[in-house]
Amino acid sequence: MSAADMFRRVLSELSVSYEVPDILLPSSDLIFILESPHVQELRFGAPVSGPSGATMTKHLFGERYARHALGRLVKKNADEGKNRPRLNRIGLMNVCNVPMQMSAYPDPEVRQTYRIWLEALMHIRSNNQRDVYPNALHNEVQSVLVDHLRAKLLALRDRPLTVVPCGRFAQKFFRLAAVRSERWRVIDGVPHPSYNSWDRPQYRNVVEQVRQALGNPPASLPPEDAGQDPGITGSPAGHPGSGTASHSPANHVHLARDLS
């Protein structure tokens, strides 16, 4: 069995408990490509469910919603059929659907069993300036990740989309996947939203392009929606890789209409 085939099997095994699926609706026409899930994404079962997602929400929907991670809003909208038009348009896709950082795996047995593969993932993640690595295993692992992303993009090739690879890692893998479509608009140069990078002056213009692709947030909210909370909470009892979220009826305060 080749190293690539072995890694495909590893991904399949890890995915049982540690996969965070992409969120793509038939209506999604603004697709963000990101790197991989981490602890918050495992907890809530959606990409960008932590501080990076909150940064995205702030810039796409306004300061009022900055405390709510974008992935959690998009997942809630999809899972509960809330049909918010602007949230319906957003798709979230990770290059790798399991964590690439060993610290995201709480089980020491998992870390030990898959150590060689997790170390390879961490190396690729932190050395994304390279297309080819001295270590043959790293190249094999990278090729599988590229193949997986390529397959996901090929499935979207006939759809009119705005594609936004966020950060150097996602931009590199989007380039290596080499899937293009005449029906796509690609917004280049958008940074990963971690560490409040979307707030930095040097990225203002490109982030504004993303805002305009979705539509600018409203200047004000209707009175009945002022102060409303989307009511998204995690499941404290769930396995860290279960992606389970608690949405009790008491917390189902609707999103403001102008968020959609």
C-alpha positions as CSV (number, residue, x, y, z in Angstrom):
1,M,0.0,0.0,0.0
2,S,1.4,3.4,-1.0
3,A,1.8,6.2,1.5
4,A,-1.0,8.1,-0.2
5,D,-3.4,5.1,0.2
6,M,-2.4,4.7,3.8
7,F,-3.1,8.4,4.5
8,R,-6.5,8.1,2.8
9,R,-7.3,5.3,5.2
10,V,-6.0,7.5,8.1
11,L,-8.3,10.3,7.0
12,S,-11.2,7.9,6.9
13,E,-10.5,6.7,10.4
14,L,-10.0,10.1,11.9
15,S,-13.2,11.4,10.1
16,V,-15.4,9.1,12.2
17,S,-14.9,11.4,15.3
18,Y,-13.0,14.4,14.1
19,E,-14.4,15.4,10.7
20,V,-16.0,18.9,10.4
21,P,-18.0,18.8,7.1
22,D,-18.1,21.7,4.7
23,I,-21.3,23.7,4.6
24,L,-22.6,24.1,1.0
25,L,-26.2,24.7,0.1
26,P,-27.7,24.6,-3.4
27,S,-28.0,28.4,-2.9
28,S,-24.4,29.0,-1.9
29,D,-22.7,31.3,-4.3
30,L,-20.0,32.9,-2.1
31,I,-17.6,30.1,-1.1
32,F,-14.9,30.7,1.4
33,I,-12.0,28.2,1.3
34,L,-10.2,27.8,4.6
35,E,-7.6,25.6,6.1
36,S,-8.8,23.1,8.6
37,P,-10.9,22.8,11.8
38,H,-9.6,23.2,15.3
39,V,-11.1,22.9,18.8
40,Q,-14.0,25.2,18.4
41,E,-14.9,23.8,15.0
42,L,-14.9,20.3,16.5
43,R,-17.2,21.5,19.3
44,F,-19.7,23.1,17.1
45,G,-19.4,21.0,13.9
46,A,-18.9,23.9,11.5
47,P,-15.9,25.6,9.9
48,V,-14.7,28.9,11.4
49,S,-16.6,28.5,14.7
50,G,-14.1,30.4,16.8
51,P,-12.5,33.9,16.9
52,S,-11.7,33.8,13.1
53,G,-15.4,33.2,12.4
54,A,-16.3,36.1,14.6
55,T,-14.0,38.4,12.6
56,M,-15.7,37.3,9.4
57,T,-19.1,37.9,10.9
58,K,-18.1,41.4,12.0
59,H,-16.9,42.4,8.5
60,L,-19.8,40.8,6.6
61,F,-22.7,41.6,8.9
62,G,-21.6,44.4,11.1
63,E,-20.3,45.0,14.6
64,R,-23.6,44.1,16.2
65,Y,-23.0,40.4,15.4
66,A,-19.3,40.3,15.9
67,R,-19.6,38.0,18.9
68,H,-21.1,35.3,16.7
69,A,-18.8,33.1,14.6
70,L,-19.8,32.9,11.0
71,G,-19.6,29.1,10.9
72,R,-22.1,28.8,13.7
73,L,-24.5,31.2,12.1
74,V,-24.3,29.5,8.7
75,K,-24.8,26.0,10.3
76,K,-27.7,27.1,12.4
77,N,-29.4,28.7,9.3
78,A,-28.8,25.5,7.3
79,D,-29.7,23.0,10.0
80,E,-32.9,24.7,11.1
81,G,-34.0,25.8,7.6
82,K,-34.2,29.4,8.7
83,N,-33.7,30.5,5.0
84,R,-32.0,33.8,5.7
85,P,-31.2,34.9,2.2
86,R,-27.6,36.2,2.8
87,L,-26.7,33.3,5.0
88,N,-28.1,31.0,2.3
89,R,-25.5,32.4,-0.1
90,I,-22.5,31.6,2.1
91,G,-20.6,28.3,1.7
92,L,-17.7,27.2,3.9
93,M,-15.1,24.7,2.7
94,N,-12.0,23.5,4.4
95,V,-9.0,22.1,2.5
96,C,-8.7,19.5,5.2
97,N,-11.8,18.4,7.0
98,V,-10.0,17.0,10.1
99,P,-7.7,19.1,12.3
100,M,-4.1,19.6,11.1
101,Q,-2.9,20.5,14.5
102,M,-2.2,17.7,17.1
103,S,-3.4,19.9,19.9
104,A,-7.0,19.6,18.5
105,Y,-7.0,15.9,19.4
106,P,-7.7,15.5,23.1
107,D,-7.2,11.7,23.2
108,P,-3.5,10.8,23.8
109,E,-4.1,7.4,22.2
110,V,-5.2,9.1,19.0
111,R,-2.2,11.4,19.0
112,Q,0.1,8.4,19.5
113,T,-1.6,6.1,17.0
114,Y,-1.5,8.7,14.2
115,R,1.6,10.7,15.3
116,I,3.5,10.3,12.0
117,W,0.5,11.5,10.0
118,L,-0.4,14.4,12.3
119,E,3.2,15.5,12.3
120,A,3.1,15.5,8.5
121,L,0.0,17.6,8.5
122,M,1.5,20.1,11.0
123,H,4.6,20.4,8.8
124,I,2.6,21.0,5.7
125,R,0.4,23.5,7.5
126,S,3.4,25.5,8.9
127,N,5.4,25.3,5.7
128,N,2.9,26.4,3.1
129,Q,5.4,28.5,1.3
130,R,6.7,25.3,-0.4
131,D,5.0,23.3,-3.2
132,V,7.5,20.4,-2.9
133,Y,9.0,19.0,0.3
134,P,12.3,17.2,0.9
135,N,10.3,14.5,2.8
136,A,8.5,12.1,0.4
137,L,5.8,11.4,3.0
138,H,4.9,15.1,3.2
139,N,4.5,15.2,-0.6
140,E,2.2,12.2,-0.5
141,V,0.1,13.6,2.3
142,Q,-0.1,16.9,0.4
143,S,-1.1,15.2,-2.8
144,V,-4.1,13.5,-1.0
145,L,-5.2,16.9,0.4
146,V,-5.0,18.5,-3.1
147,D,-6.9,15.6,-4.6
148,H,-9.7,16.0,-2.0
149,L,-10.0,19.7,-2.6
150,R,-9.9,19.2,-6.4
151,A,-12.8,16.8,-6.2
152,K,-14.9,19.2,-4.2
153,L,-14.2,22.1,-6.5
154,L,-14.9,20.0,-9.6
155,A,-18.4,19.3,-8.2
156,L,-19.0,23.1,-8.2
157,R,-17.5,24.0,-11.6
158,D,-20.8,24.5,-13.3
159,R,-22.2,26.8,-10.7
160,P,-21.8,30.6,-10.8
161,L,-19.7,31.4,-7.8
162,T,-17.5,33.9,-6.1
163,V,-14.6,31.9,-4.6
164,V,-12.6,33.3,-1.8
165,P,-9.5,31.4,-0.7
166,C,-8.6,32.8,2.7
167,G,-5.0,32.9,3.6
168,R,-1.8,31.6,2.1
169,F,-2.5,28.0,2.9
170,A,-5.9,28.0,1.2
171,Q,-4.5,30.0,-1.7
172,K,-1.7,27.6,-2.3
173,F,-4.0,24.5,-2.3
174,F,-6.5,26.3,-4.5
175,R,-3.7,26.9,-7.0
176,L,-2.4,23.3,-6.8
177,A,-5.9,21.9,-7.3
178,A,-6.0,23.8,-10.6
179,V,-9.7,23.9,-11.0
180,R,-11.1,27.0,-12.8
181,S,-14.4,27.9,-14.3
182,E,-15.6,30.6,-16.6
183,R,-18.6,30.9,-14.2
184,W,-16.4,31.7,-11.2
185,R,-15.1,35.0,-9.9
186,V,-12.0,34.5,-7.6
187,I,-11.1,37.2,-5.1
188,D,-7.4,36.9,-4.6
189,G,-5.3,38.1,-1.7
190,V,-7.8,37.7,1.1
191,P,-6.0,36.9,4.4
192,H,-7.1,34.2,6.8
193,P,-9.3,35.9,9.3
194,S,-7.2,34.8,12.3
195,Y,-5.6,37.3,14.6
196,N,-8.1,40.0,13.4
197,S,-6.2,40.2,10.1
198,W,-9.3,41.4,8.3
199,D,-9.0,44.6,10.4
200,R,-5.6,45.5,9.1
201,P,-5.3,48.5,6.8
202,Q,-3.3,46.7,4.1
203,Y,-6.3,44.3,3.5
204,R,-9.0,46.8,3.6
205,N,-9.6,46.9,-0.2
206,V,-9.7,43.2,-0.7
207,V,-12.0,42.6,2.4
208,E,-14.3,45.3,0.9
209,Q,-14.5,43.3,-2.3
210,V,-15.7,40.3,-0.2
211,R,-18.3,42.5,1.6
212,Q,-19.6,43.8,-1.7
213,A,-19.8,40.3,-3.1
214,L,-22.3,39.5,-0.3
215,G,-23.8,42.9,0.1
216,N,-22.9,45.5,2.8
217,P,-24.5,45.1,6.2
218,P,-27.4,47.4,6.9
219,A,-26.9,50.7,8.6
220,S,-29.6,50.0,11.1
221,L,-31.9,47.2,12.3
222,P,-35.7,47.3,12.5
223,P,-36.8,48.0,16.1
224,E,-38.2,44.6,16.8
225,D,-34.8,43.0,16.0
226,A,-32.7,45.3,18.1
227,G,-30.7,43.5,20.7
228,Q,-31.7,40.0,19.5
229,D,-29.2,37.2,20.0
230,P,-28.9,34.3,17.6
231,G,-28.9,32.0,20.6
232,I,-26.2,29.6,19.4
233,T,-24.6,27.4,22.1
234,G,-22.3,24.4,22.1
235,S,-23.0,21.1,23.6
236,P,-20.9,20.7,26.8
237,A,-21.8,17.0,27.0
238,G,-20.8,16.2,23.4
239,H,-17.6,14.4,22.4
240,P,-15.1,17.1,21.2
241,G,-15.2,15.6,17.8
242,S,-18.9,15.1,17.6
243,G,-19.8,18.5,16.2
244,T,-22.9,18.5,18.3
245,A,-24.5,21.8,19.2
246,S,-27.3,22.5,21.6
247,H,-30.2,24.5,20.2
248,S,-32.9,24.4,22.9
249,P,-36.2,26.1,22.0
250,A,-35.6,28.7,24.7
251,N,-32.5,29.8,23.0
252,H,-34.0,30.0,19.5
253,V,-34.1,33.7,19.2
254,H,-34.4,34.5,15.5
255,L,-31.6,36.2,13.6
256,A,-32.5,39.7,12.6
257,R,-34.0,39.9,9.1
258,D,-31.3,42.3,8.0
259,L,-28.6,39.8,8.9
260,S,-29.9,37.7,6.0
